[in-house]
Amino acid sequence: MTNEEQIRKLIDRWAIATREGRKDDVLASHSEDALIFDTLPPLKYDTAAEYRQSLDKWWPDTAEGEGLFDLQGLKIIAGQDVAFAHAIVRCGGTTPDGHSFEDTVRLTHCLQKSNDQWLITHSHTSMPISIPQ
């Protein structure tokens, strides 16, 4: 399997865990010291464990069924031991009262290969804003 194929498989597992709401599996492919920038405060997390703790505060536990988490236009550029990937992500879900919510965010993952295993060492998620013209 090529490096790109390995990374695509890793990102697919990450997206499925996110979509299914499996919080403990979302960070399974992140290094312990991963630097994570996200769209919700505090915006910057210095470790995967710090980010995992935040998930319980904002993850929509009240969502019904599997969430929306679709990667669009995933592009992977892989060297021998360093890689990055980027995509647009449509994410959202439905609350028990039937209210749907959806956002579109930008995603970049930076990865390193160590001991023949790829790990996400940096993740940056940002939300586009509309600027009035």
GIVEN-V203583 format. One record per residue. N is the residue number from 1. SS is DSSP state (alpha for helix, beta for strand, coil for the rest). OMEGA is omega in degrees with one decimal (* if undefined). Layout:
n=[N:N]
ss=[SS:SS]
omega=[OMEGA:OMEGA]
This chain:
n=[1:2:3:4:5:6:7:8:9:10:11:12:13:14:15:16:17:18:19:20:21:22:23:24:25:26:27:28:29:30:31:32:33:34:35:36:37:38:39:40:41:42:43:44:45:46:47:48:49:50:51:52:53:54:55:56:57:58:59:60:61:62:63:64:65:66:67:68:69:70:71:72:73:74:75:76:77:78:79:80:81:82:83:84:85:86:87:88:89:90:91:92:93:94:95:96:97:98:99:100:101:102:103:104:105:106:107:108:109:110:111:112:113:114:115:116:117:118:119:120:121:122:123:124:125:126:127:128:129:130:131:132:133]
ss=[coil:coil:alpha:alpha:alpha:alpha:alpha:alpha:alpha:alpha:alpha:alpha:alpha:alpha:alpha:alpha:alpha:alpha:alpha:coil:coil:coil:alpha:alpha:alpha:alpha:coil:coil:coil:beta:beta:beta:beta:beta:beta:beta:beta:coil:coil:coil:coil:coil:coil:beta:beta:coil:coil:alpha:alpha:alpha:alpha:alpha:alpha:alpha:alpha:alpha:alpha:alpha:coil:coil:coil:coil:beta:coil:coil:coil:coil:beta:beta:beta:beta:beta:beta:beta:beta:beta:beta:beta:coil:coil:coil:beta:beta:beta:beta:beta:beta:beta:beta:beta:beta:beta:beta:beta:beta:coil:coil:coil:coil:beta:beta:beta:beta:beta:beta:beta:beta:beta:beta:beta:beta:beta:beta:beta:coil:coil:beta:beta:beta:beta:beta:beta:beta:beta:beta:beta:beta:coil:coil:coil:coil:coil:coil]
omega=[179.9:175.9:-179.8:178.7:177.9:-179.1:178.4:178.1:178.5:-179.3:176.3:178.2:178.4:-178.5:179.1:178.8:178.7:-179.6:-177.3:177.5:178.8:-172.9:-177.4:-179.9:-177.0:-176.2:-177.4:-178.3:175.9:173.2:-179.5:-177.8:179.7:173.6:-174.6:170.9:-178.1:-174.9:-177.2:179.9:14.0:176.4:-177.9:178.1:-174.9:177.4:176.1:179.8:178.2:178.8:-180.0:178.8:-178.2:-176.1:-179.5:-178.3:-173.4:-178.7:-175.4:179.3:-177.0:-180.0:179.5:174.3:-179.2:179.9:173.5:176.8:-174.4:176.1:-179.7:176.5:-180.0:178.7:-179.4:174.1:-172.7:169.2:179.9:-177.5:176.7:-179.8:169.6:-179.9:177.7:-179.1:167.0:-177.9:170.4:-177.7:-180.0:-178.9:-179.6:178.0:-179.8:179.2:175.9:179.2:177.7:174.4:-178.1:175.1:171.9:-178.7:174.6:-177.7:169.0:173.3:170.2:-174.6:174.0:177.8:179.6:-177.4:177.1:180.0:176.0:174.7:174.1:-179.1:177.2:176.8:-179.8:176.2:179.6:-179.0:177.0:175.9:176.1:177.7:-179.8:-179.7:*]
